[in-house]
């Protein structure tokens, strides 16, 4: 999968530079798309950089749907 981005802002953070951008376009191979023709992250298997332990990690499985998981989590905390 390829994301084409336009840089909106560049922020210097100590020895690092953070680039904030806007996604302008994306391209993906057919074999990583789900039935809805959107990227299926289970098929894509993205990796993320963990600064805490200086390692690359697999992105985890889905834990809930947007706008409902937060409500569910806050209800569980108040129980």
C-alpha positions as a printed Julia matrix, in Angstrom:
79×3 Matrix{Float64}:
   0.0    0.0    0.0
   1.25   3.48  -0.85
   0.02   6.72   0.68
   0.74   9.92  -1.24
   0.91  12.84   1.18
   1.33  16.6    1.05
   3.47  18.01   3.87
   1.44  20.49   5.91
   3.87  21.2    8.73
   7.4   20.28   9.79
   8.11  20.18  13.53
  11.63  19.89  14.97
  11.58  17.71  18.11
  15.06  17.59  19.6
  17.13  15.37  17.29
  14.06  14.28  15.32
  11.8   15.87  12.76
   8.06  15.2   12.67
   6.23  15.65   9.38
   2.51  16.35   9.53
   0.74  15.73   6.27
  -2.51  15.32   4.42
  -3.18  12.09   2.55
  -3.87  13.03  -1.06
  -4.15   9.56  -2.61
  -3.55   5.91  -1.83
  -2.86   2.85  -3.89
  -3.13  -0.77  -2.77
  -2.65  -4.2   -4.3
  -5.91  -6.1   -4.78
  -4.78  -8.92  -2.46
  -4.82  -6.65   0.64
  -8.33  -5.28   0.02
 -11.38  -6.57   1.85
 -14.82  -7.23   0.38
 -15.6   -3.5    0.73
 -12.54  -2.67  -1.44
 -10.89  -0.92   1.51
  -7.51  -2.02   2.96
  -7.89  -5.02   5.28
  -5.25  -4.52   7.98
  -5.35  -8.25   8.77
  -4.12  -8.89   5.23
  -1.77  -5.89   5.13
  -0.03  -6.76   8.42
   1.4   -3.27   9.07
   4.32  -2.7   11.4
   4.87   0.17  13.8
   7.97   1.57  15.49
   7.94   1.39  19.28
  10.16   4.09  20.73
   9.64   2.69  24.25
  11.6   -0.49  23.55
  13.35   0.53  20.31
  11.76  -2.2   18.21
   9.34  -2.79  15.39
   5.98  -4.31  16.36
   3.08  -5.87  14.52
  -0.05  -3.76  14.6
  -2.56  -5.62  16.76
  -5.96  -7.03  16.01
  -9.08  -4.9   16.0
 -10.47  -4.31  19.5
 -13.69  -2.5   18.59
 -15.57  -0.19  16.27
 -15.06   3.58  16.27
 -17.35   5.59  18.55
 -18.62   2.48  20.37
 -15.46   1.04  21.95
 -14.81   4.24  23.94
 -18.32   4.17  25.39
 -17.97   0.47  26.22
 -14.58   1.05  27.87
 -15.9    3.93  30.01
 -18.89   1.84  31.09
 -16.54  -0.95  32.16
 -14.46   1.52  34.24
 -17.52   2.81  36.12
 -18.64  -0.74  37.05
